[in-house]
């Protein structure tokens, strides 16, 4: 194609917690979805990891914003600045005389309303996107896991992200039935904060609670190889004196129990709505877990025991949606007809 060097193709997984951008089959950006803005000039100071370091440590002149809430744009202006900042990161690494036109495929939650979808599209277009296509996250996750989504067979994917959990049954290149639930990584993090407040009278920030979730997060109390307890440090709520408490995976399994039970209810609801032939395919093949929440220890075992259907954790579940979005972008560039892309 003539002037192809003037077109840059990007696959973007715009997540509540992390944003991953693929270009030419490589991850060029993998950063937290956060931006730091100067309150006086309203200009961005830092994006991604740099902004994350400032989160919950700012002075009144600096504000850190997570523009994505529950998988959709909560702060349009900040989202636009963040996407621009991340695209700039790519182009700073490459020397070019021209500003390339951007062809973008961007993943959004399946429960997004028309207004929310429009907001994502507008943010991408204002960041330089000339040709913006949208793919739904469960479809992108299924493609990223390596499932053949266009065959006449039922596949079921549960994508547990930062803001939403998406559960979808896929067949013949389309979503047969799906549910979106606003219980995911962020809710697990706030569950841990609340548990430490009630149980130990200790106050911890979002970043510390996130570290606890990664270090000792579990869905079942009895793990085969439990991790070492995590030492949580923070001020006592009554005295403000510093406190250290060891937190075990058994305690985290207890504190996440109610939230995980909501995921179980949602999966059952989707299975109830699944046509019998596709249901039979799903029972035979099993259900796939993707997203950061799939890394919670013992989650697949808990769900398998409860629903009597095998659950499989995808390989590198954190980037399954981004990989699928990248595959969709490659197929789009080859001029393939893709029923699952929204113009």
N, C-alpha and C positions, 0 to 999 in steps of 0.2 A: 504494500500500500504506500503510495507516495506520501511524503511528509509524515510517515508513521512516527518519526522521532519527535513530532510536535504533539503526539497523543501519549499521555501517560495513563496506564491502566492500573487501578487500585481496587483491591477487595478489602472492605472495611467491616470489621465486627465491632460495632459501637456498643460496648457493654456498659452496664451500670458500674462495675468495678474496674474493668480493664478494657482498653481499646487495642485491637490488634489489626495491623495493616499489612497485607501481602502485596508485593509487586514483583512481577516476573518469577513467580513461584517461591519467593523468599520472604520471610518475615522481616520487614524493614522498620516497623514500629511495634513495640509491645510495651505499653505504658499504662499506668493507672489512669482512669478517667477522671482527672481532677485538674483544675487550673487555679493559679493564684493571680489575683487582680489588684492593681494599685487603686485604692479607693478614691484618690484625688484625681488621677488622670483617666481612670477607667480602662487603662491599658494592661495587657497581660504581662506579668513579671516572669512567670514560670509555668510550664505545662508538664504533666506526667510525673515522672519520678521526682523531679526537682520540687514540684508543687506539693507532692505527697509528703516530702520531708518537712514542709512548712505547716502541714495540716494540724490543727489543734494547738499550734505554737505561735500564732500570729499576733501582731499588735494591731491597734485600731486602723492603721493606714493600709494594711494588707488584708484581703479577704480570700480564703480558699473556698472554691465552689466545686461541688460534684454536680455537673449539669444534668446528669442522667439519674432519674429516680424511678424505681420500679420498671426499669428497662426502657423508659421513654424520656424524651427531653422535658425537663422540669424548668430549665432556665435557657431560653432560646439563644440569647446573646452570648452567654458563656459557652454554650455548646458550639456555636459557630466559631468563636475565638479558639476553642480547644481543637476543633477539627483543623482549622487553618494552621495552628501552631504545630500540629502533628504532621501535616502535609509539608510544612516548611522544613521540619526535621529531615525529611527524605531529600528535599531539593537542596538543602544546605550541603548534603554529602555529595551531590552531583553538580558539576559545573556545566551550566548551559546558558547560551545567549538568549534563549527564548523561554517564556513561561508556557509550559505545555498545557494543552487542553486535557482535562481529566475525564476519563471514562471510569465511572465508579459503580460497583455493585456493593450495596450496603445491607447488612442484616438487621432486622428489627423483630421484636416479639410478635407472636401470632395474635395476641390479644389487643394489638394497637388499634385505636380508632382511626377514622379517616383524617381527623385533625392532627393526631399524633404522627401519622405516616407523612402527612404533608409537612409537618415541622421538620422531620428528619430529612426529607427531600430538599426543602428550602435551605436548611443548614448546609447540606452537601453542595447545592448549587451556588450558594453565596461564597463557599470556600473554593470555588473555581471549577466545580463539576459541570461539564457541558452535556454529558450523557449519563444520567443517573438512573440506575435500576435497583429495585428493592427485592430482597428475598426474605422469606420468613425464617426465623431462627430454627425451629424444629426441622424444617426442610434442609437448611444449610447443615445442621448437625448430622442428619441422616447421610447426606452426601459426604461430609467430612469423615464420618465413621467408615465409609466405604460401601454403604448399602446401594443396591441398584434400585433407585426410587422410581424408575419408569417401568419396571416390570409389573405384570398383573398379580402382585403378591402383597400381603399385608406386612408392614414393618411398623414397630412402635418405638418411639424415641421419647425419653424424658430428659429435658435439658435444664439442669439446675444452675442458673446463673447467679448474678449478684442481686438483682432486683426482682426477677420473676423466675418461676419454674414453668416451663412449657411442656405440655404432654400432647403428643399428636400421633395419629394413625395415618400412615402414608401408603398410597397405592397409585400406580399409573401416573406418576409425576404430579400428583396433587395431594392435598391434605383432606382426608375423608372426614375426620373429626378431631377437634383439638380443644384443649382447655388451657387457660393461662391463670396462674395463681401468684399473688404477690407475697409469697412466702418462699424465700431463697436465702442466699448467703448473708445479705444484710440483716435479715430477721434473725438468723442463727447468731450473728455477732451481737445483736442487741439482747437476745436471750441470755447470752453468756454474761453481758454487763449486768443485767438484772439479777441473775443468779448470784453473782459475787456480792452485789449490793445487799441482797436479802440474807444470804447464807453467812457471809463473813464481814458485813458492814464495811466493805472496801469499795472505793470508787476507782474504776479504770476507764481509760479512754477507748475510743473506737479502734485505734491502732493496736493497743495491747490486747483487746478482746479478739481481734483478728488473728494476732500471733498465737493466742491460746487455742483458737479454733483450728489453726493449721497444725500446731504441735500436738494437741491431745484430742482433737475433735473425733467423736465416735457416735454411731447410731445404736450400738448395742453395748450393754455393760460388760459382757464377758467376751473379751477379744482374745484370740489365740496368742498374739504377741503384743501385749499392751505397751504403749510408749511410756517413757519416763515421765513422772509428774512435771508439770510446768510451774515454775515459781512466779506467781503473779505478785507484782509490787504496786502499791498505791496508798493513798491516804485513808485513814480510818474516818468514817463519816461522822462519828461523834466527837473524836478528839483532834482530828487532822494530823495525828502522829503517823509516821510511815509504818506500813504493815507489809509482811511477806507471807503469802499462803501457798502451799503446794496444791495444785489443781490436777486431779486425775481424769483419765478418759472415762471412767465409770460415772463421775459426777457430770461430765459434759453430756454423756449419753442420757442421763436423767433430765438435764435441763433442756435438751433439744427434743425430748420425747413428744411434746404436744405439737410442735411445728412439723416434725416428720410424720406424725399421725395425719396431719392435714394433707400432706403429699400423698399418703396412701389412699385417702378418701378421694382425691382428685383422680388418681390412676384408676381406681375402681369405677368412678363415674364415666371415664373415657371408655373403659372396657365394656361397660353396660350399653354404650351407644354404638359399639363396633358391630358391623354386620357379621353374621355367624361364620361365613367363609374366611373373612379376614381375621376373625378371632382365632380360628383354627390355625392359620399361618403364624400368628403371634405366639400362641402357646407352644408351637413346634420350634420356632426360631428363638424365642425369648425376647425380652425387652432391653433396649440399650440405654445406658445412663451416660450423659455427657455434661459438660460444664464443670465449674470449680466444685460445686456441691457434691459431685459424683466421687470426689476424693475423700469424703468423710468415711472413716474406717467402719467397715461392717454394714454400710448402707445397703449394698447389693444383697447381703445375706439376710438382713432384716426383711427387705421387700420380698425376696424369694420365699422365705418361710411363711410370710403373711399371705401372699397371693397365690402361692403354689405354681408360680411361673418363673422360669430361670431369668435372672437379671445379669447383664454383662456390662462391666465398666469399659467404656471406649478407651482406646489407646490415646494417650495425651488428651484427656477429656477437656482440659482448659481451652485447647485451640481447635476443637472439632468444628465449631461454627465458623471460625475464620478459614479453616481448610476447605470446608464446603463452599463458602462464599468465593474463595479463590478458584475452585473448580468451575463454579457457575460462570465466573468472569472469563475463564479460558474458553469455555464452550460458547459464550456469547461472542468472543472475538473470532471464533471459527464460523460465525453466522448460523449456529445451530438454533433450531426452534426450541425454546425452553418454556414449557407451560407454567413453570413455578416462579418465573420472574414477573414482577409488576413494573410496568413502565412508569 
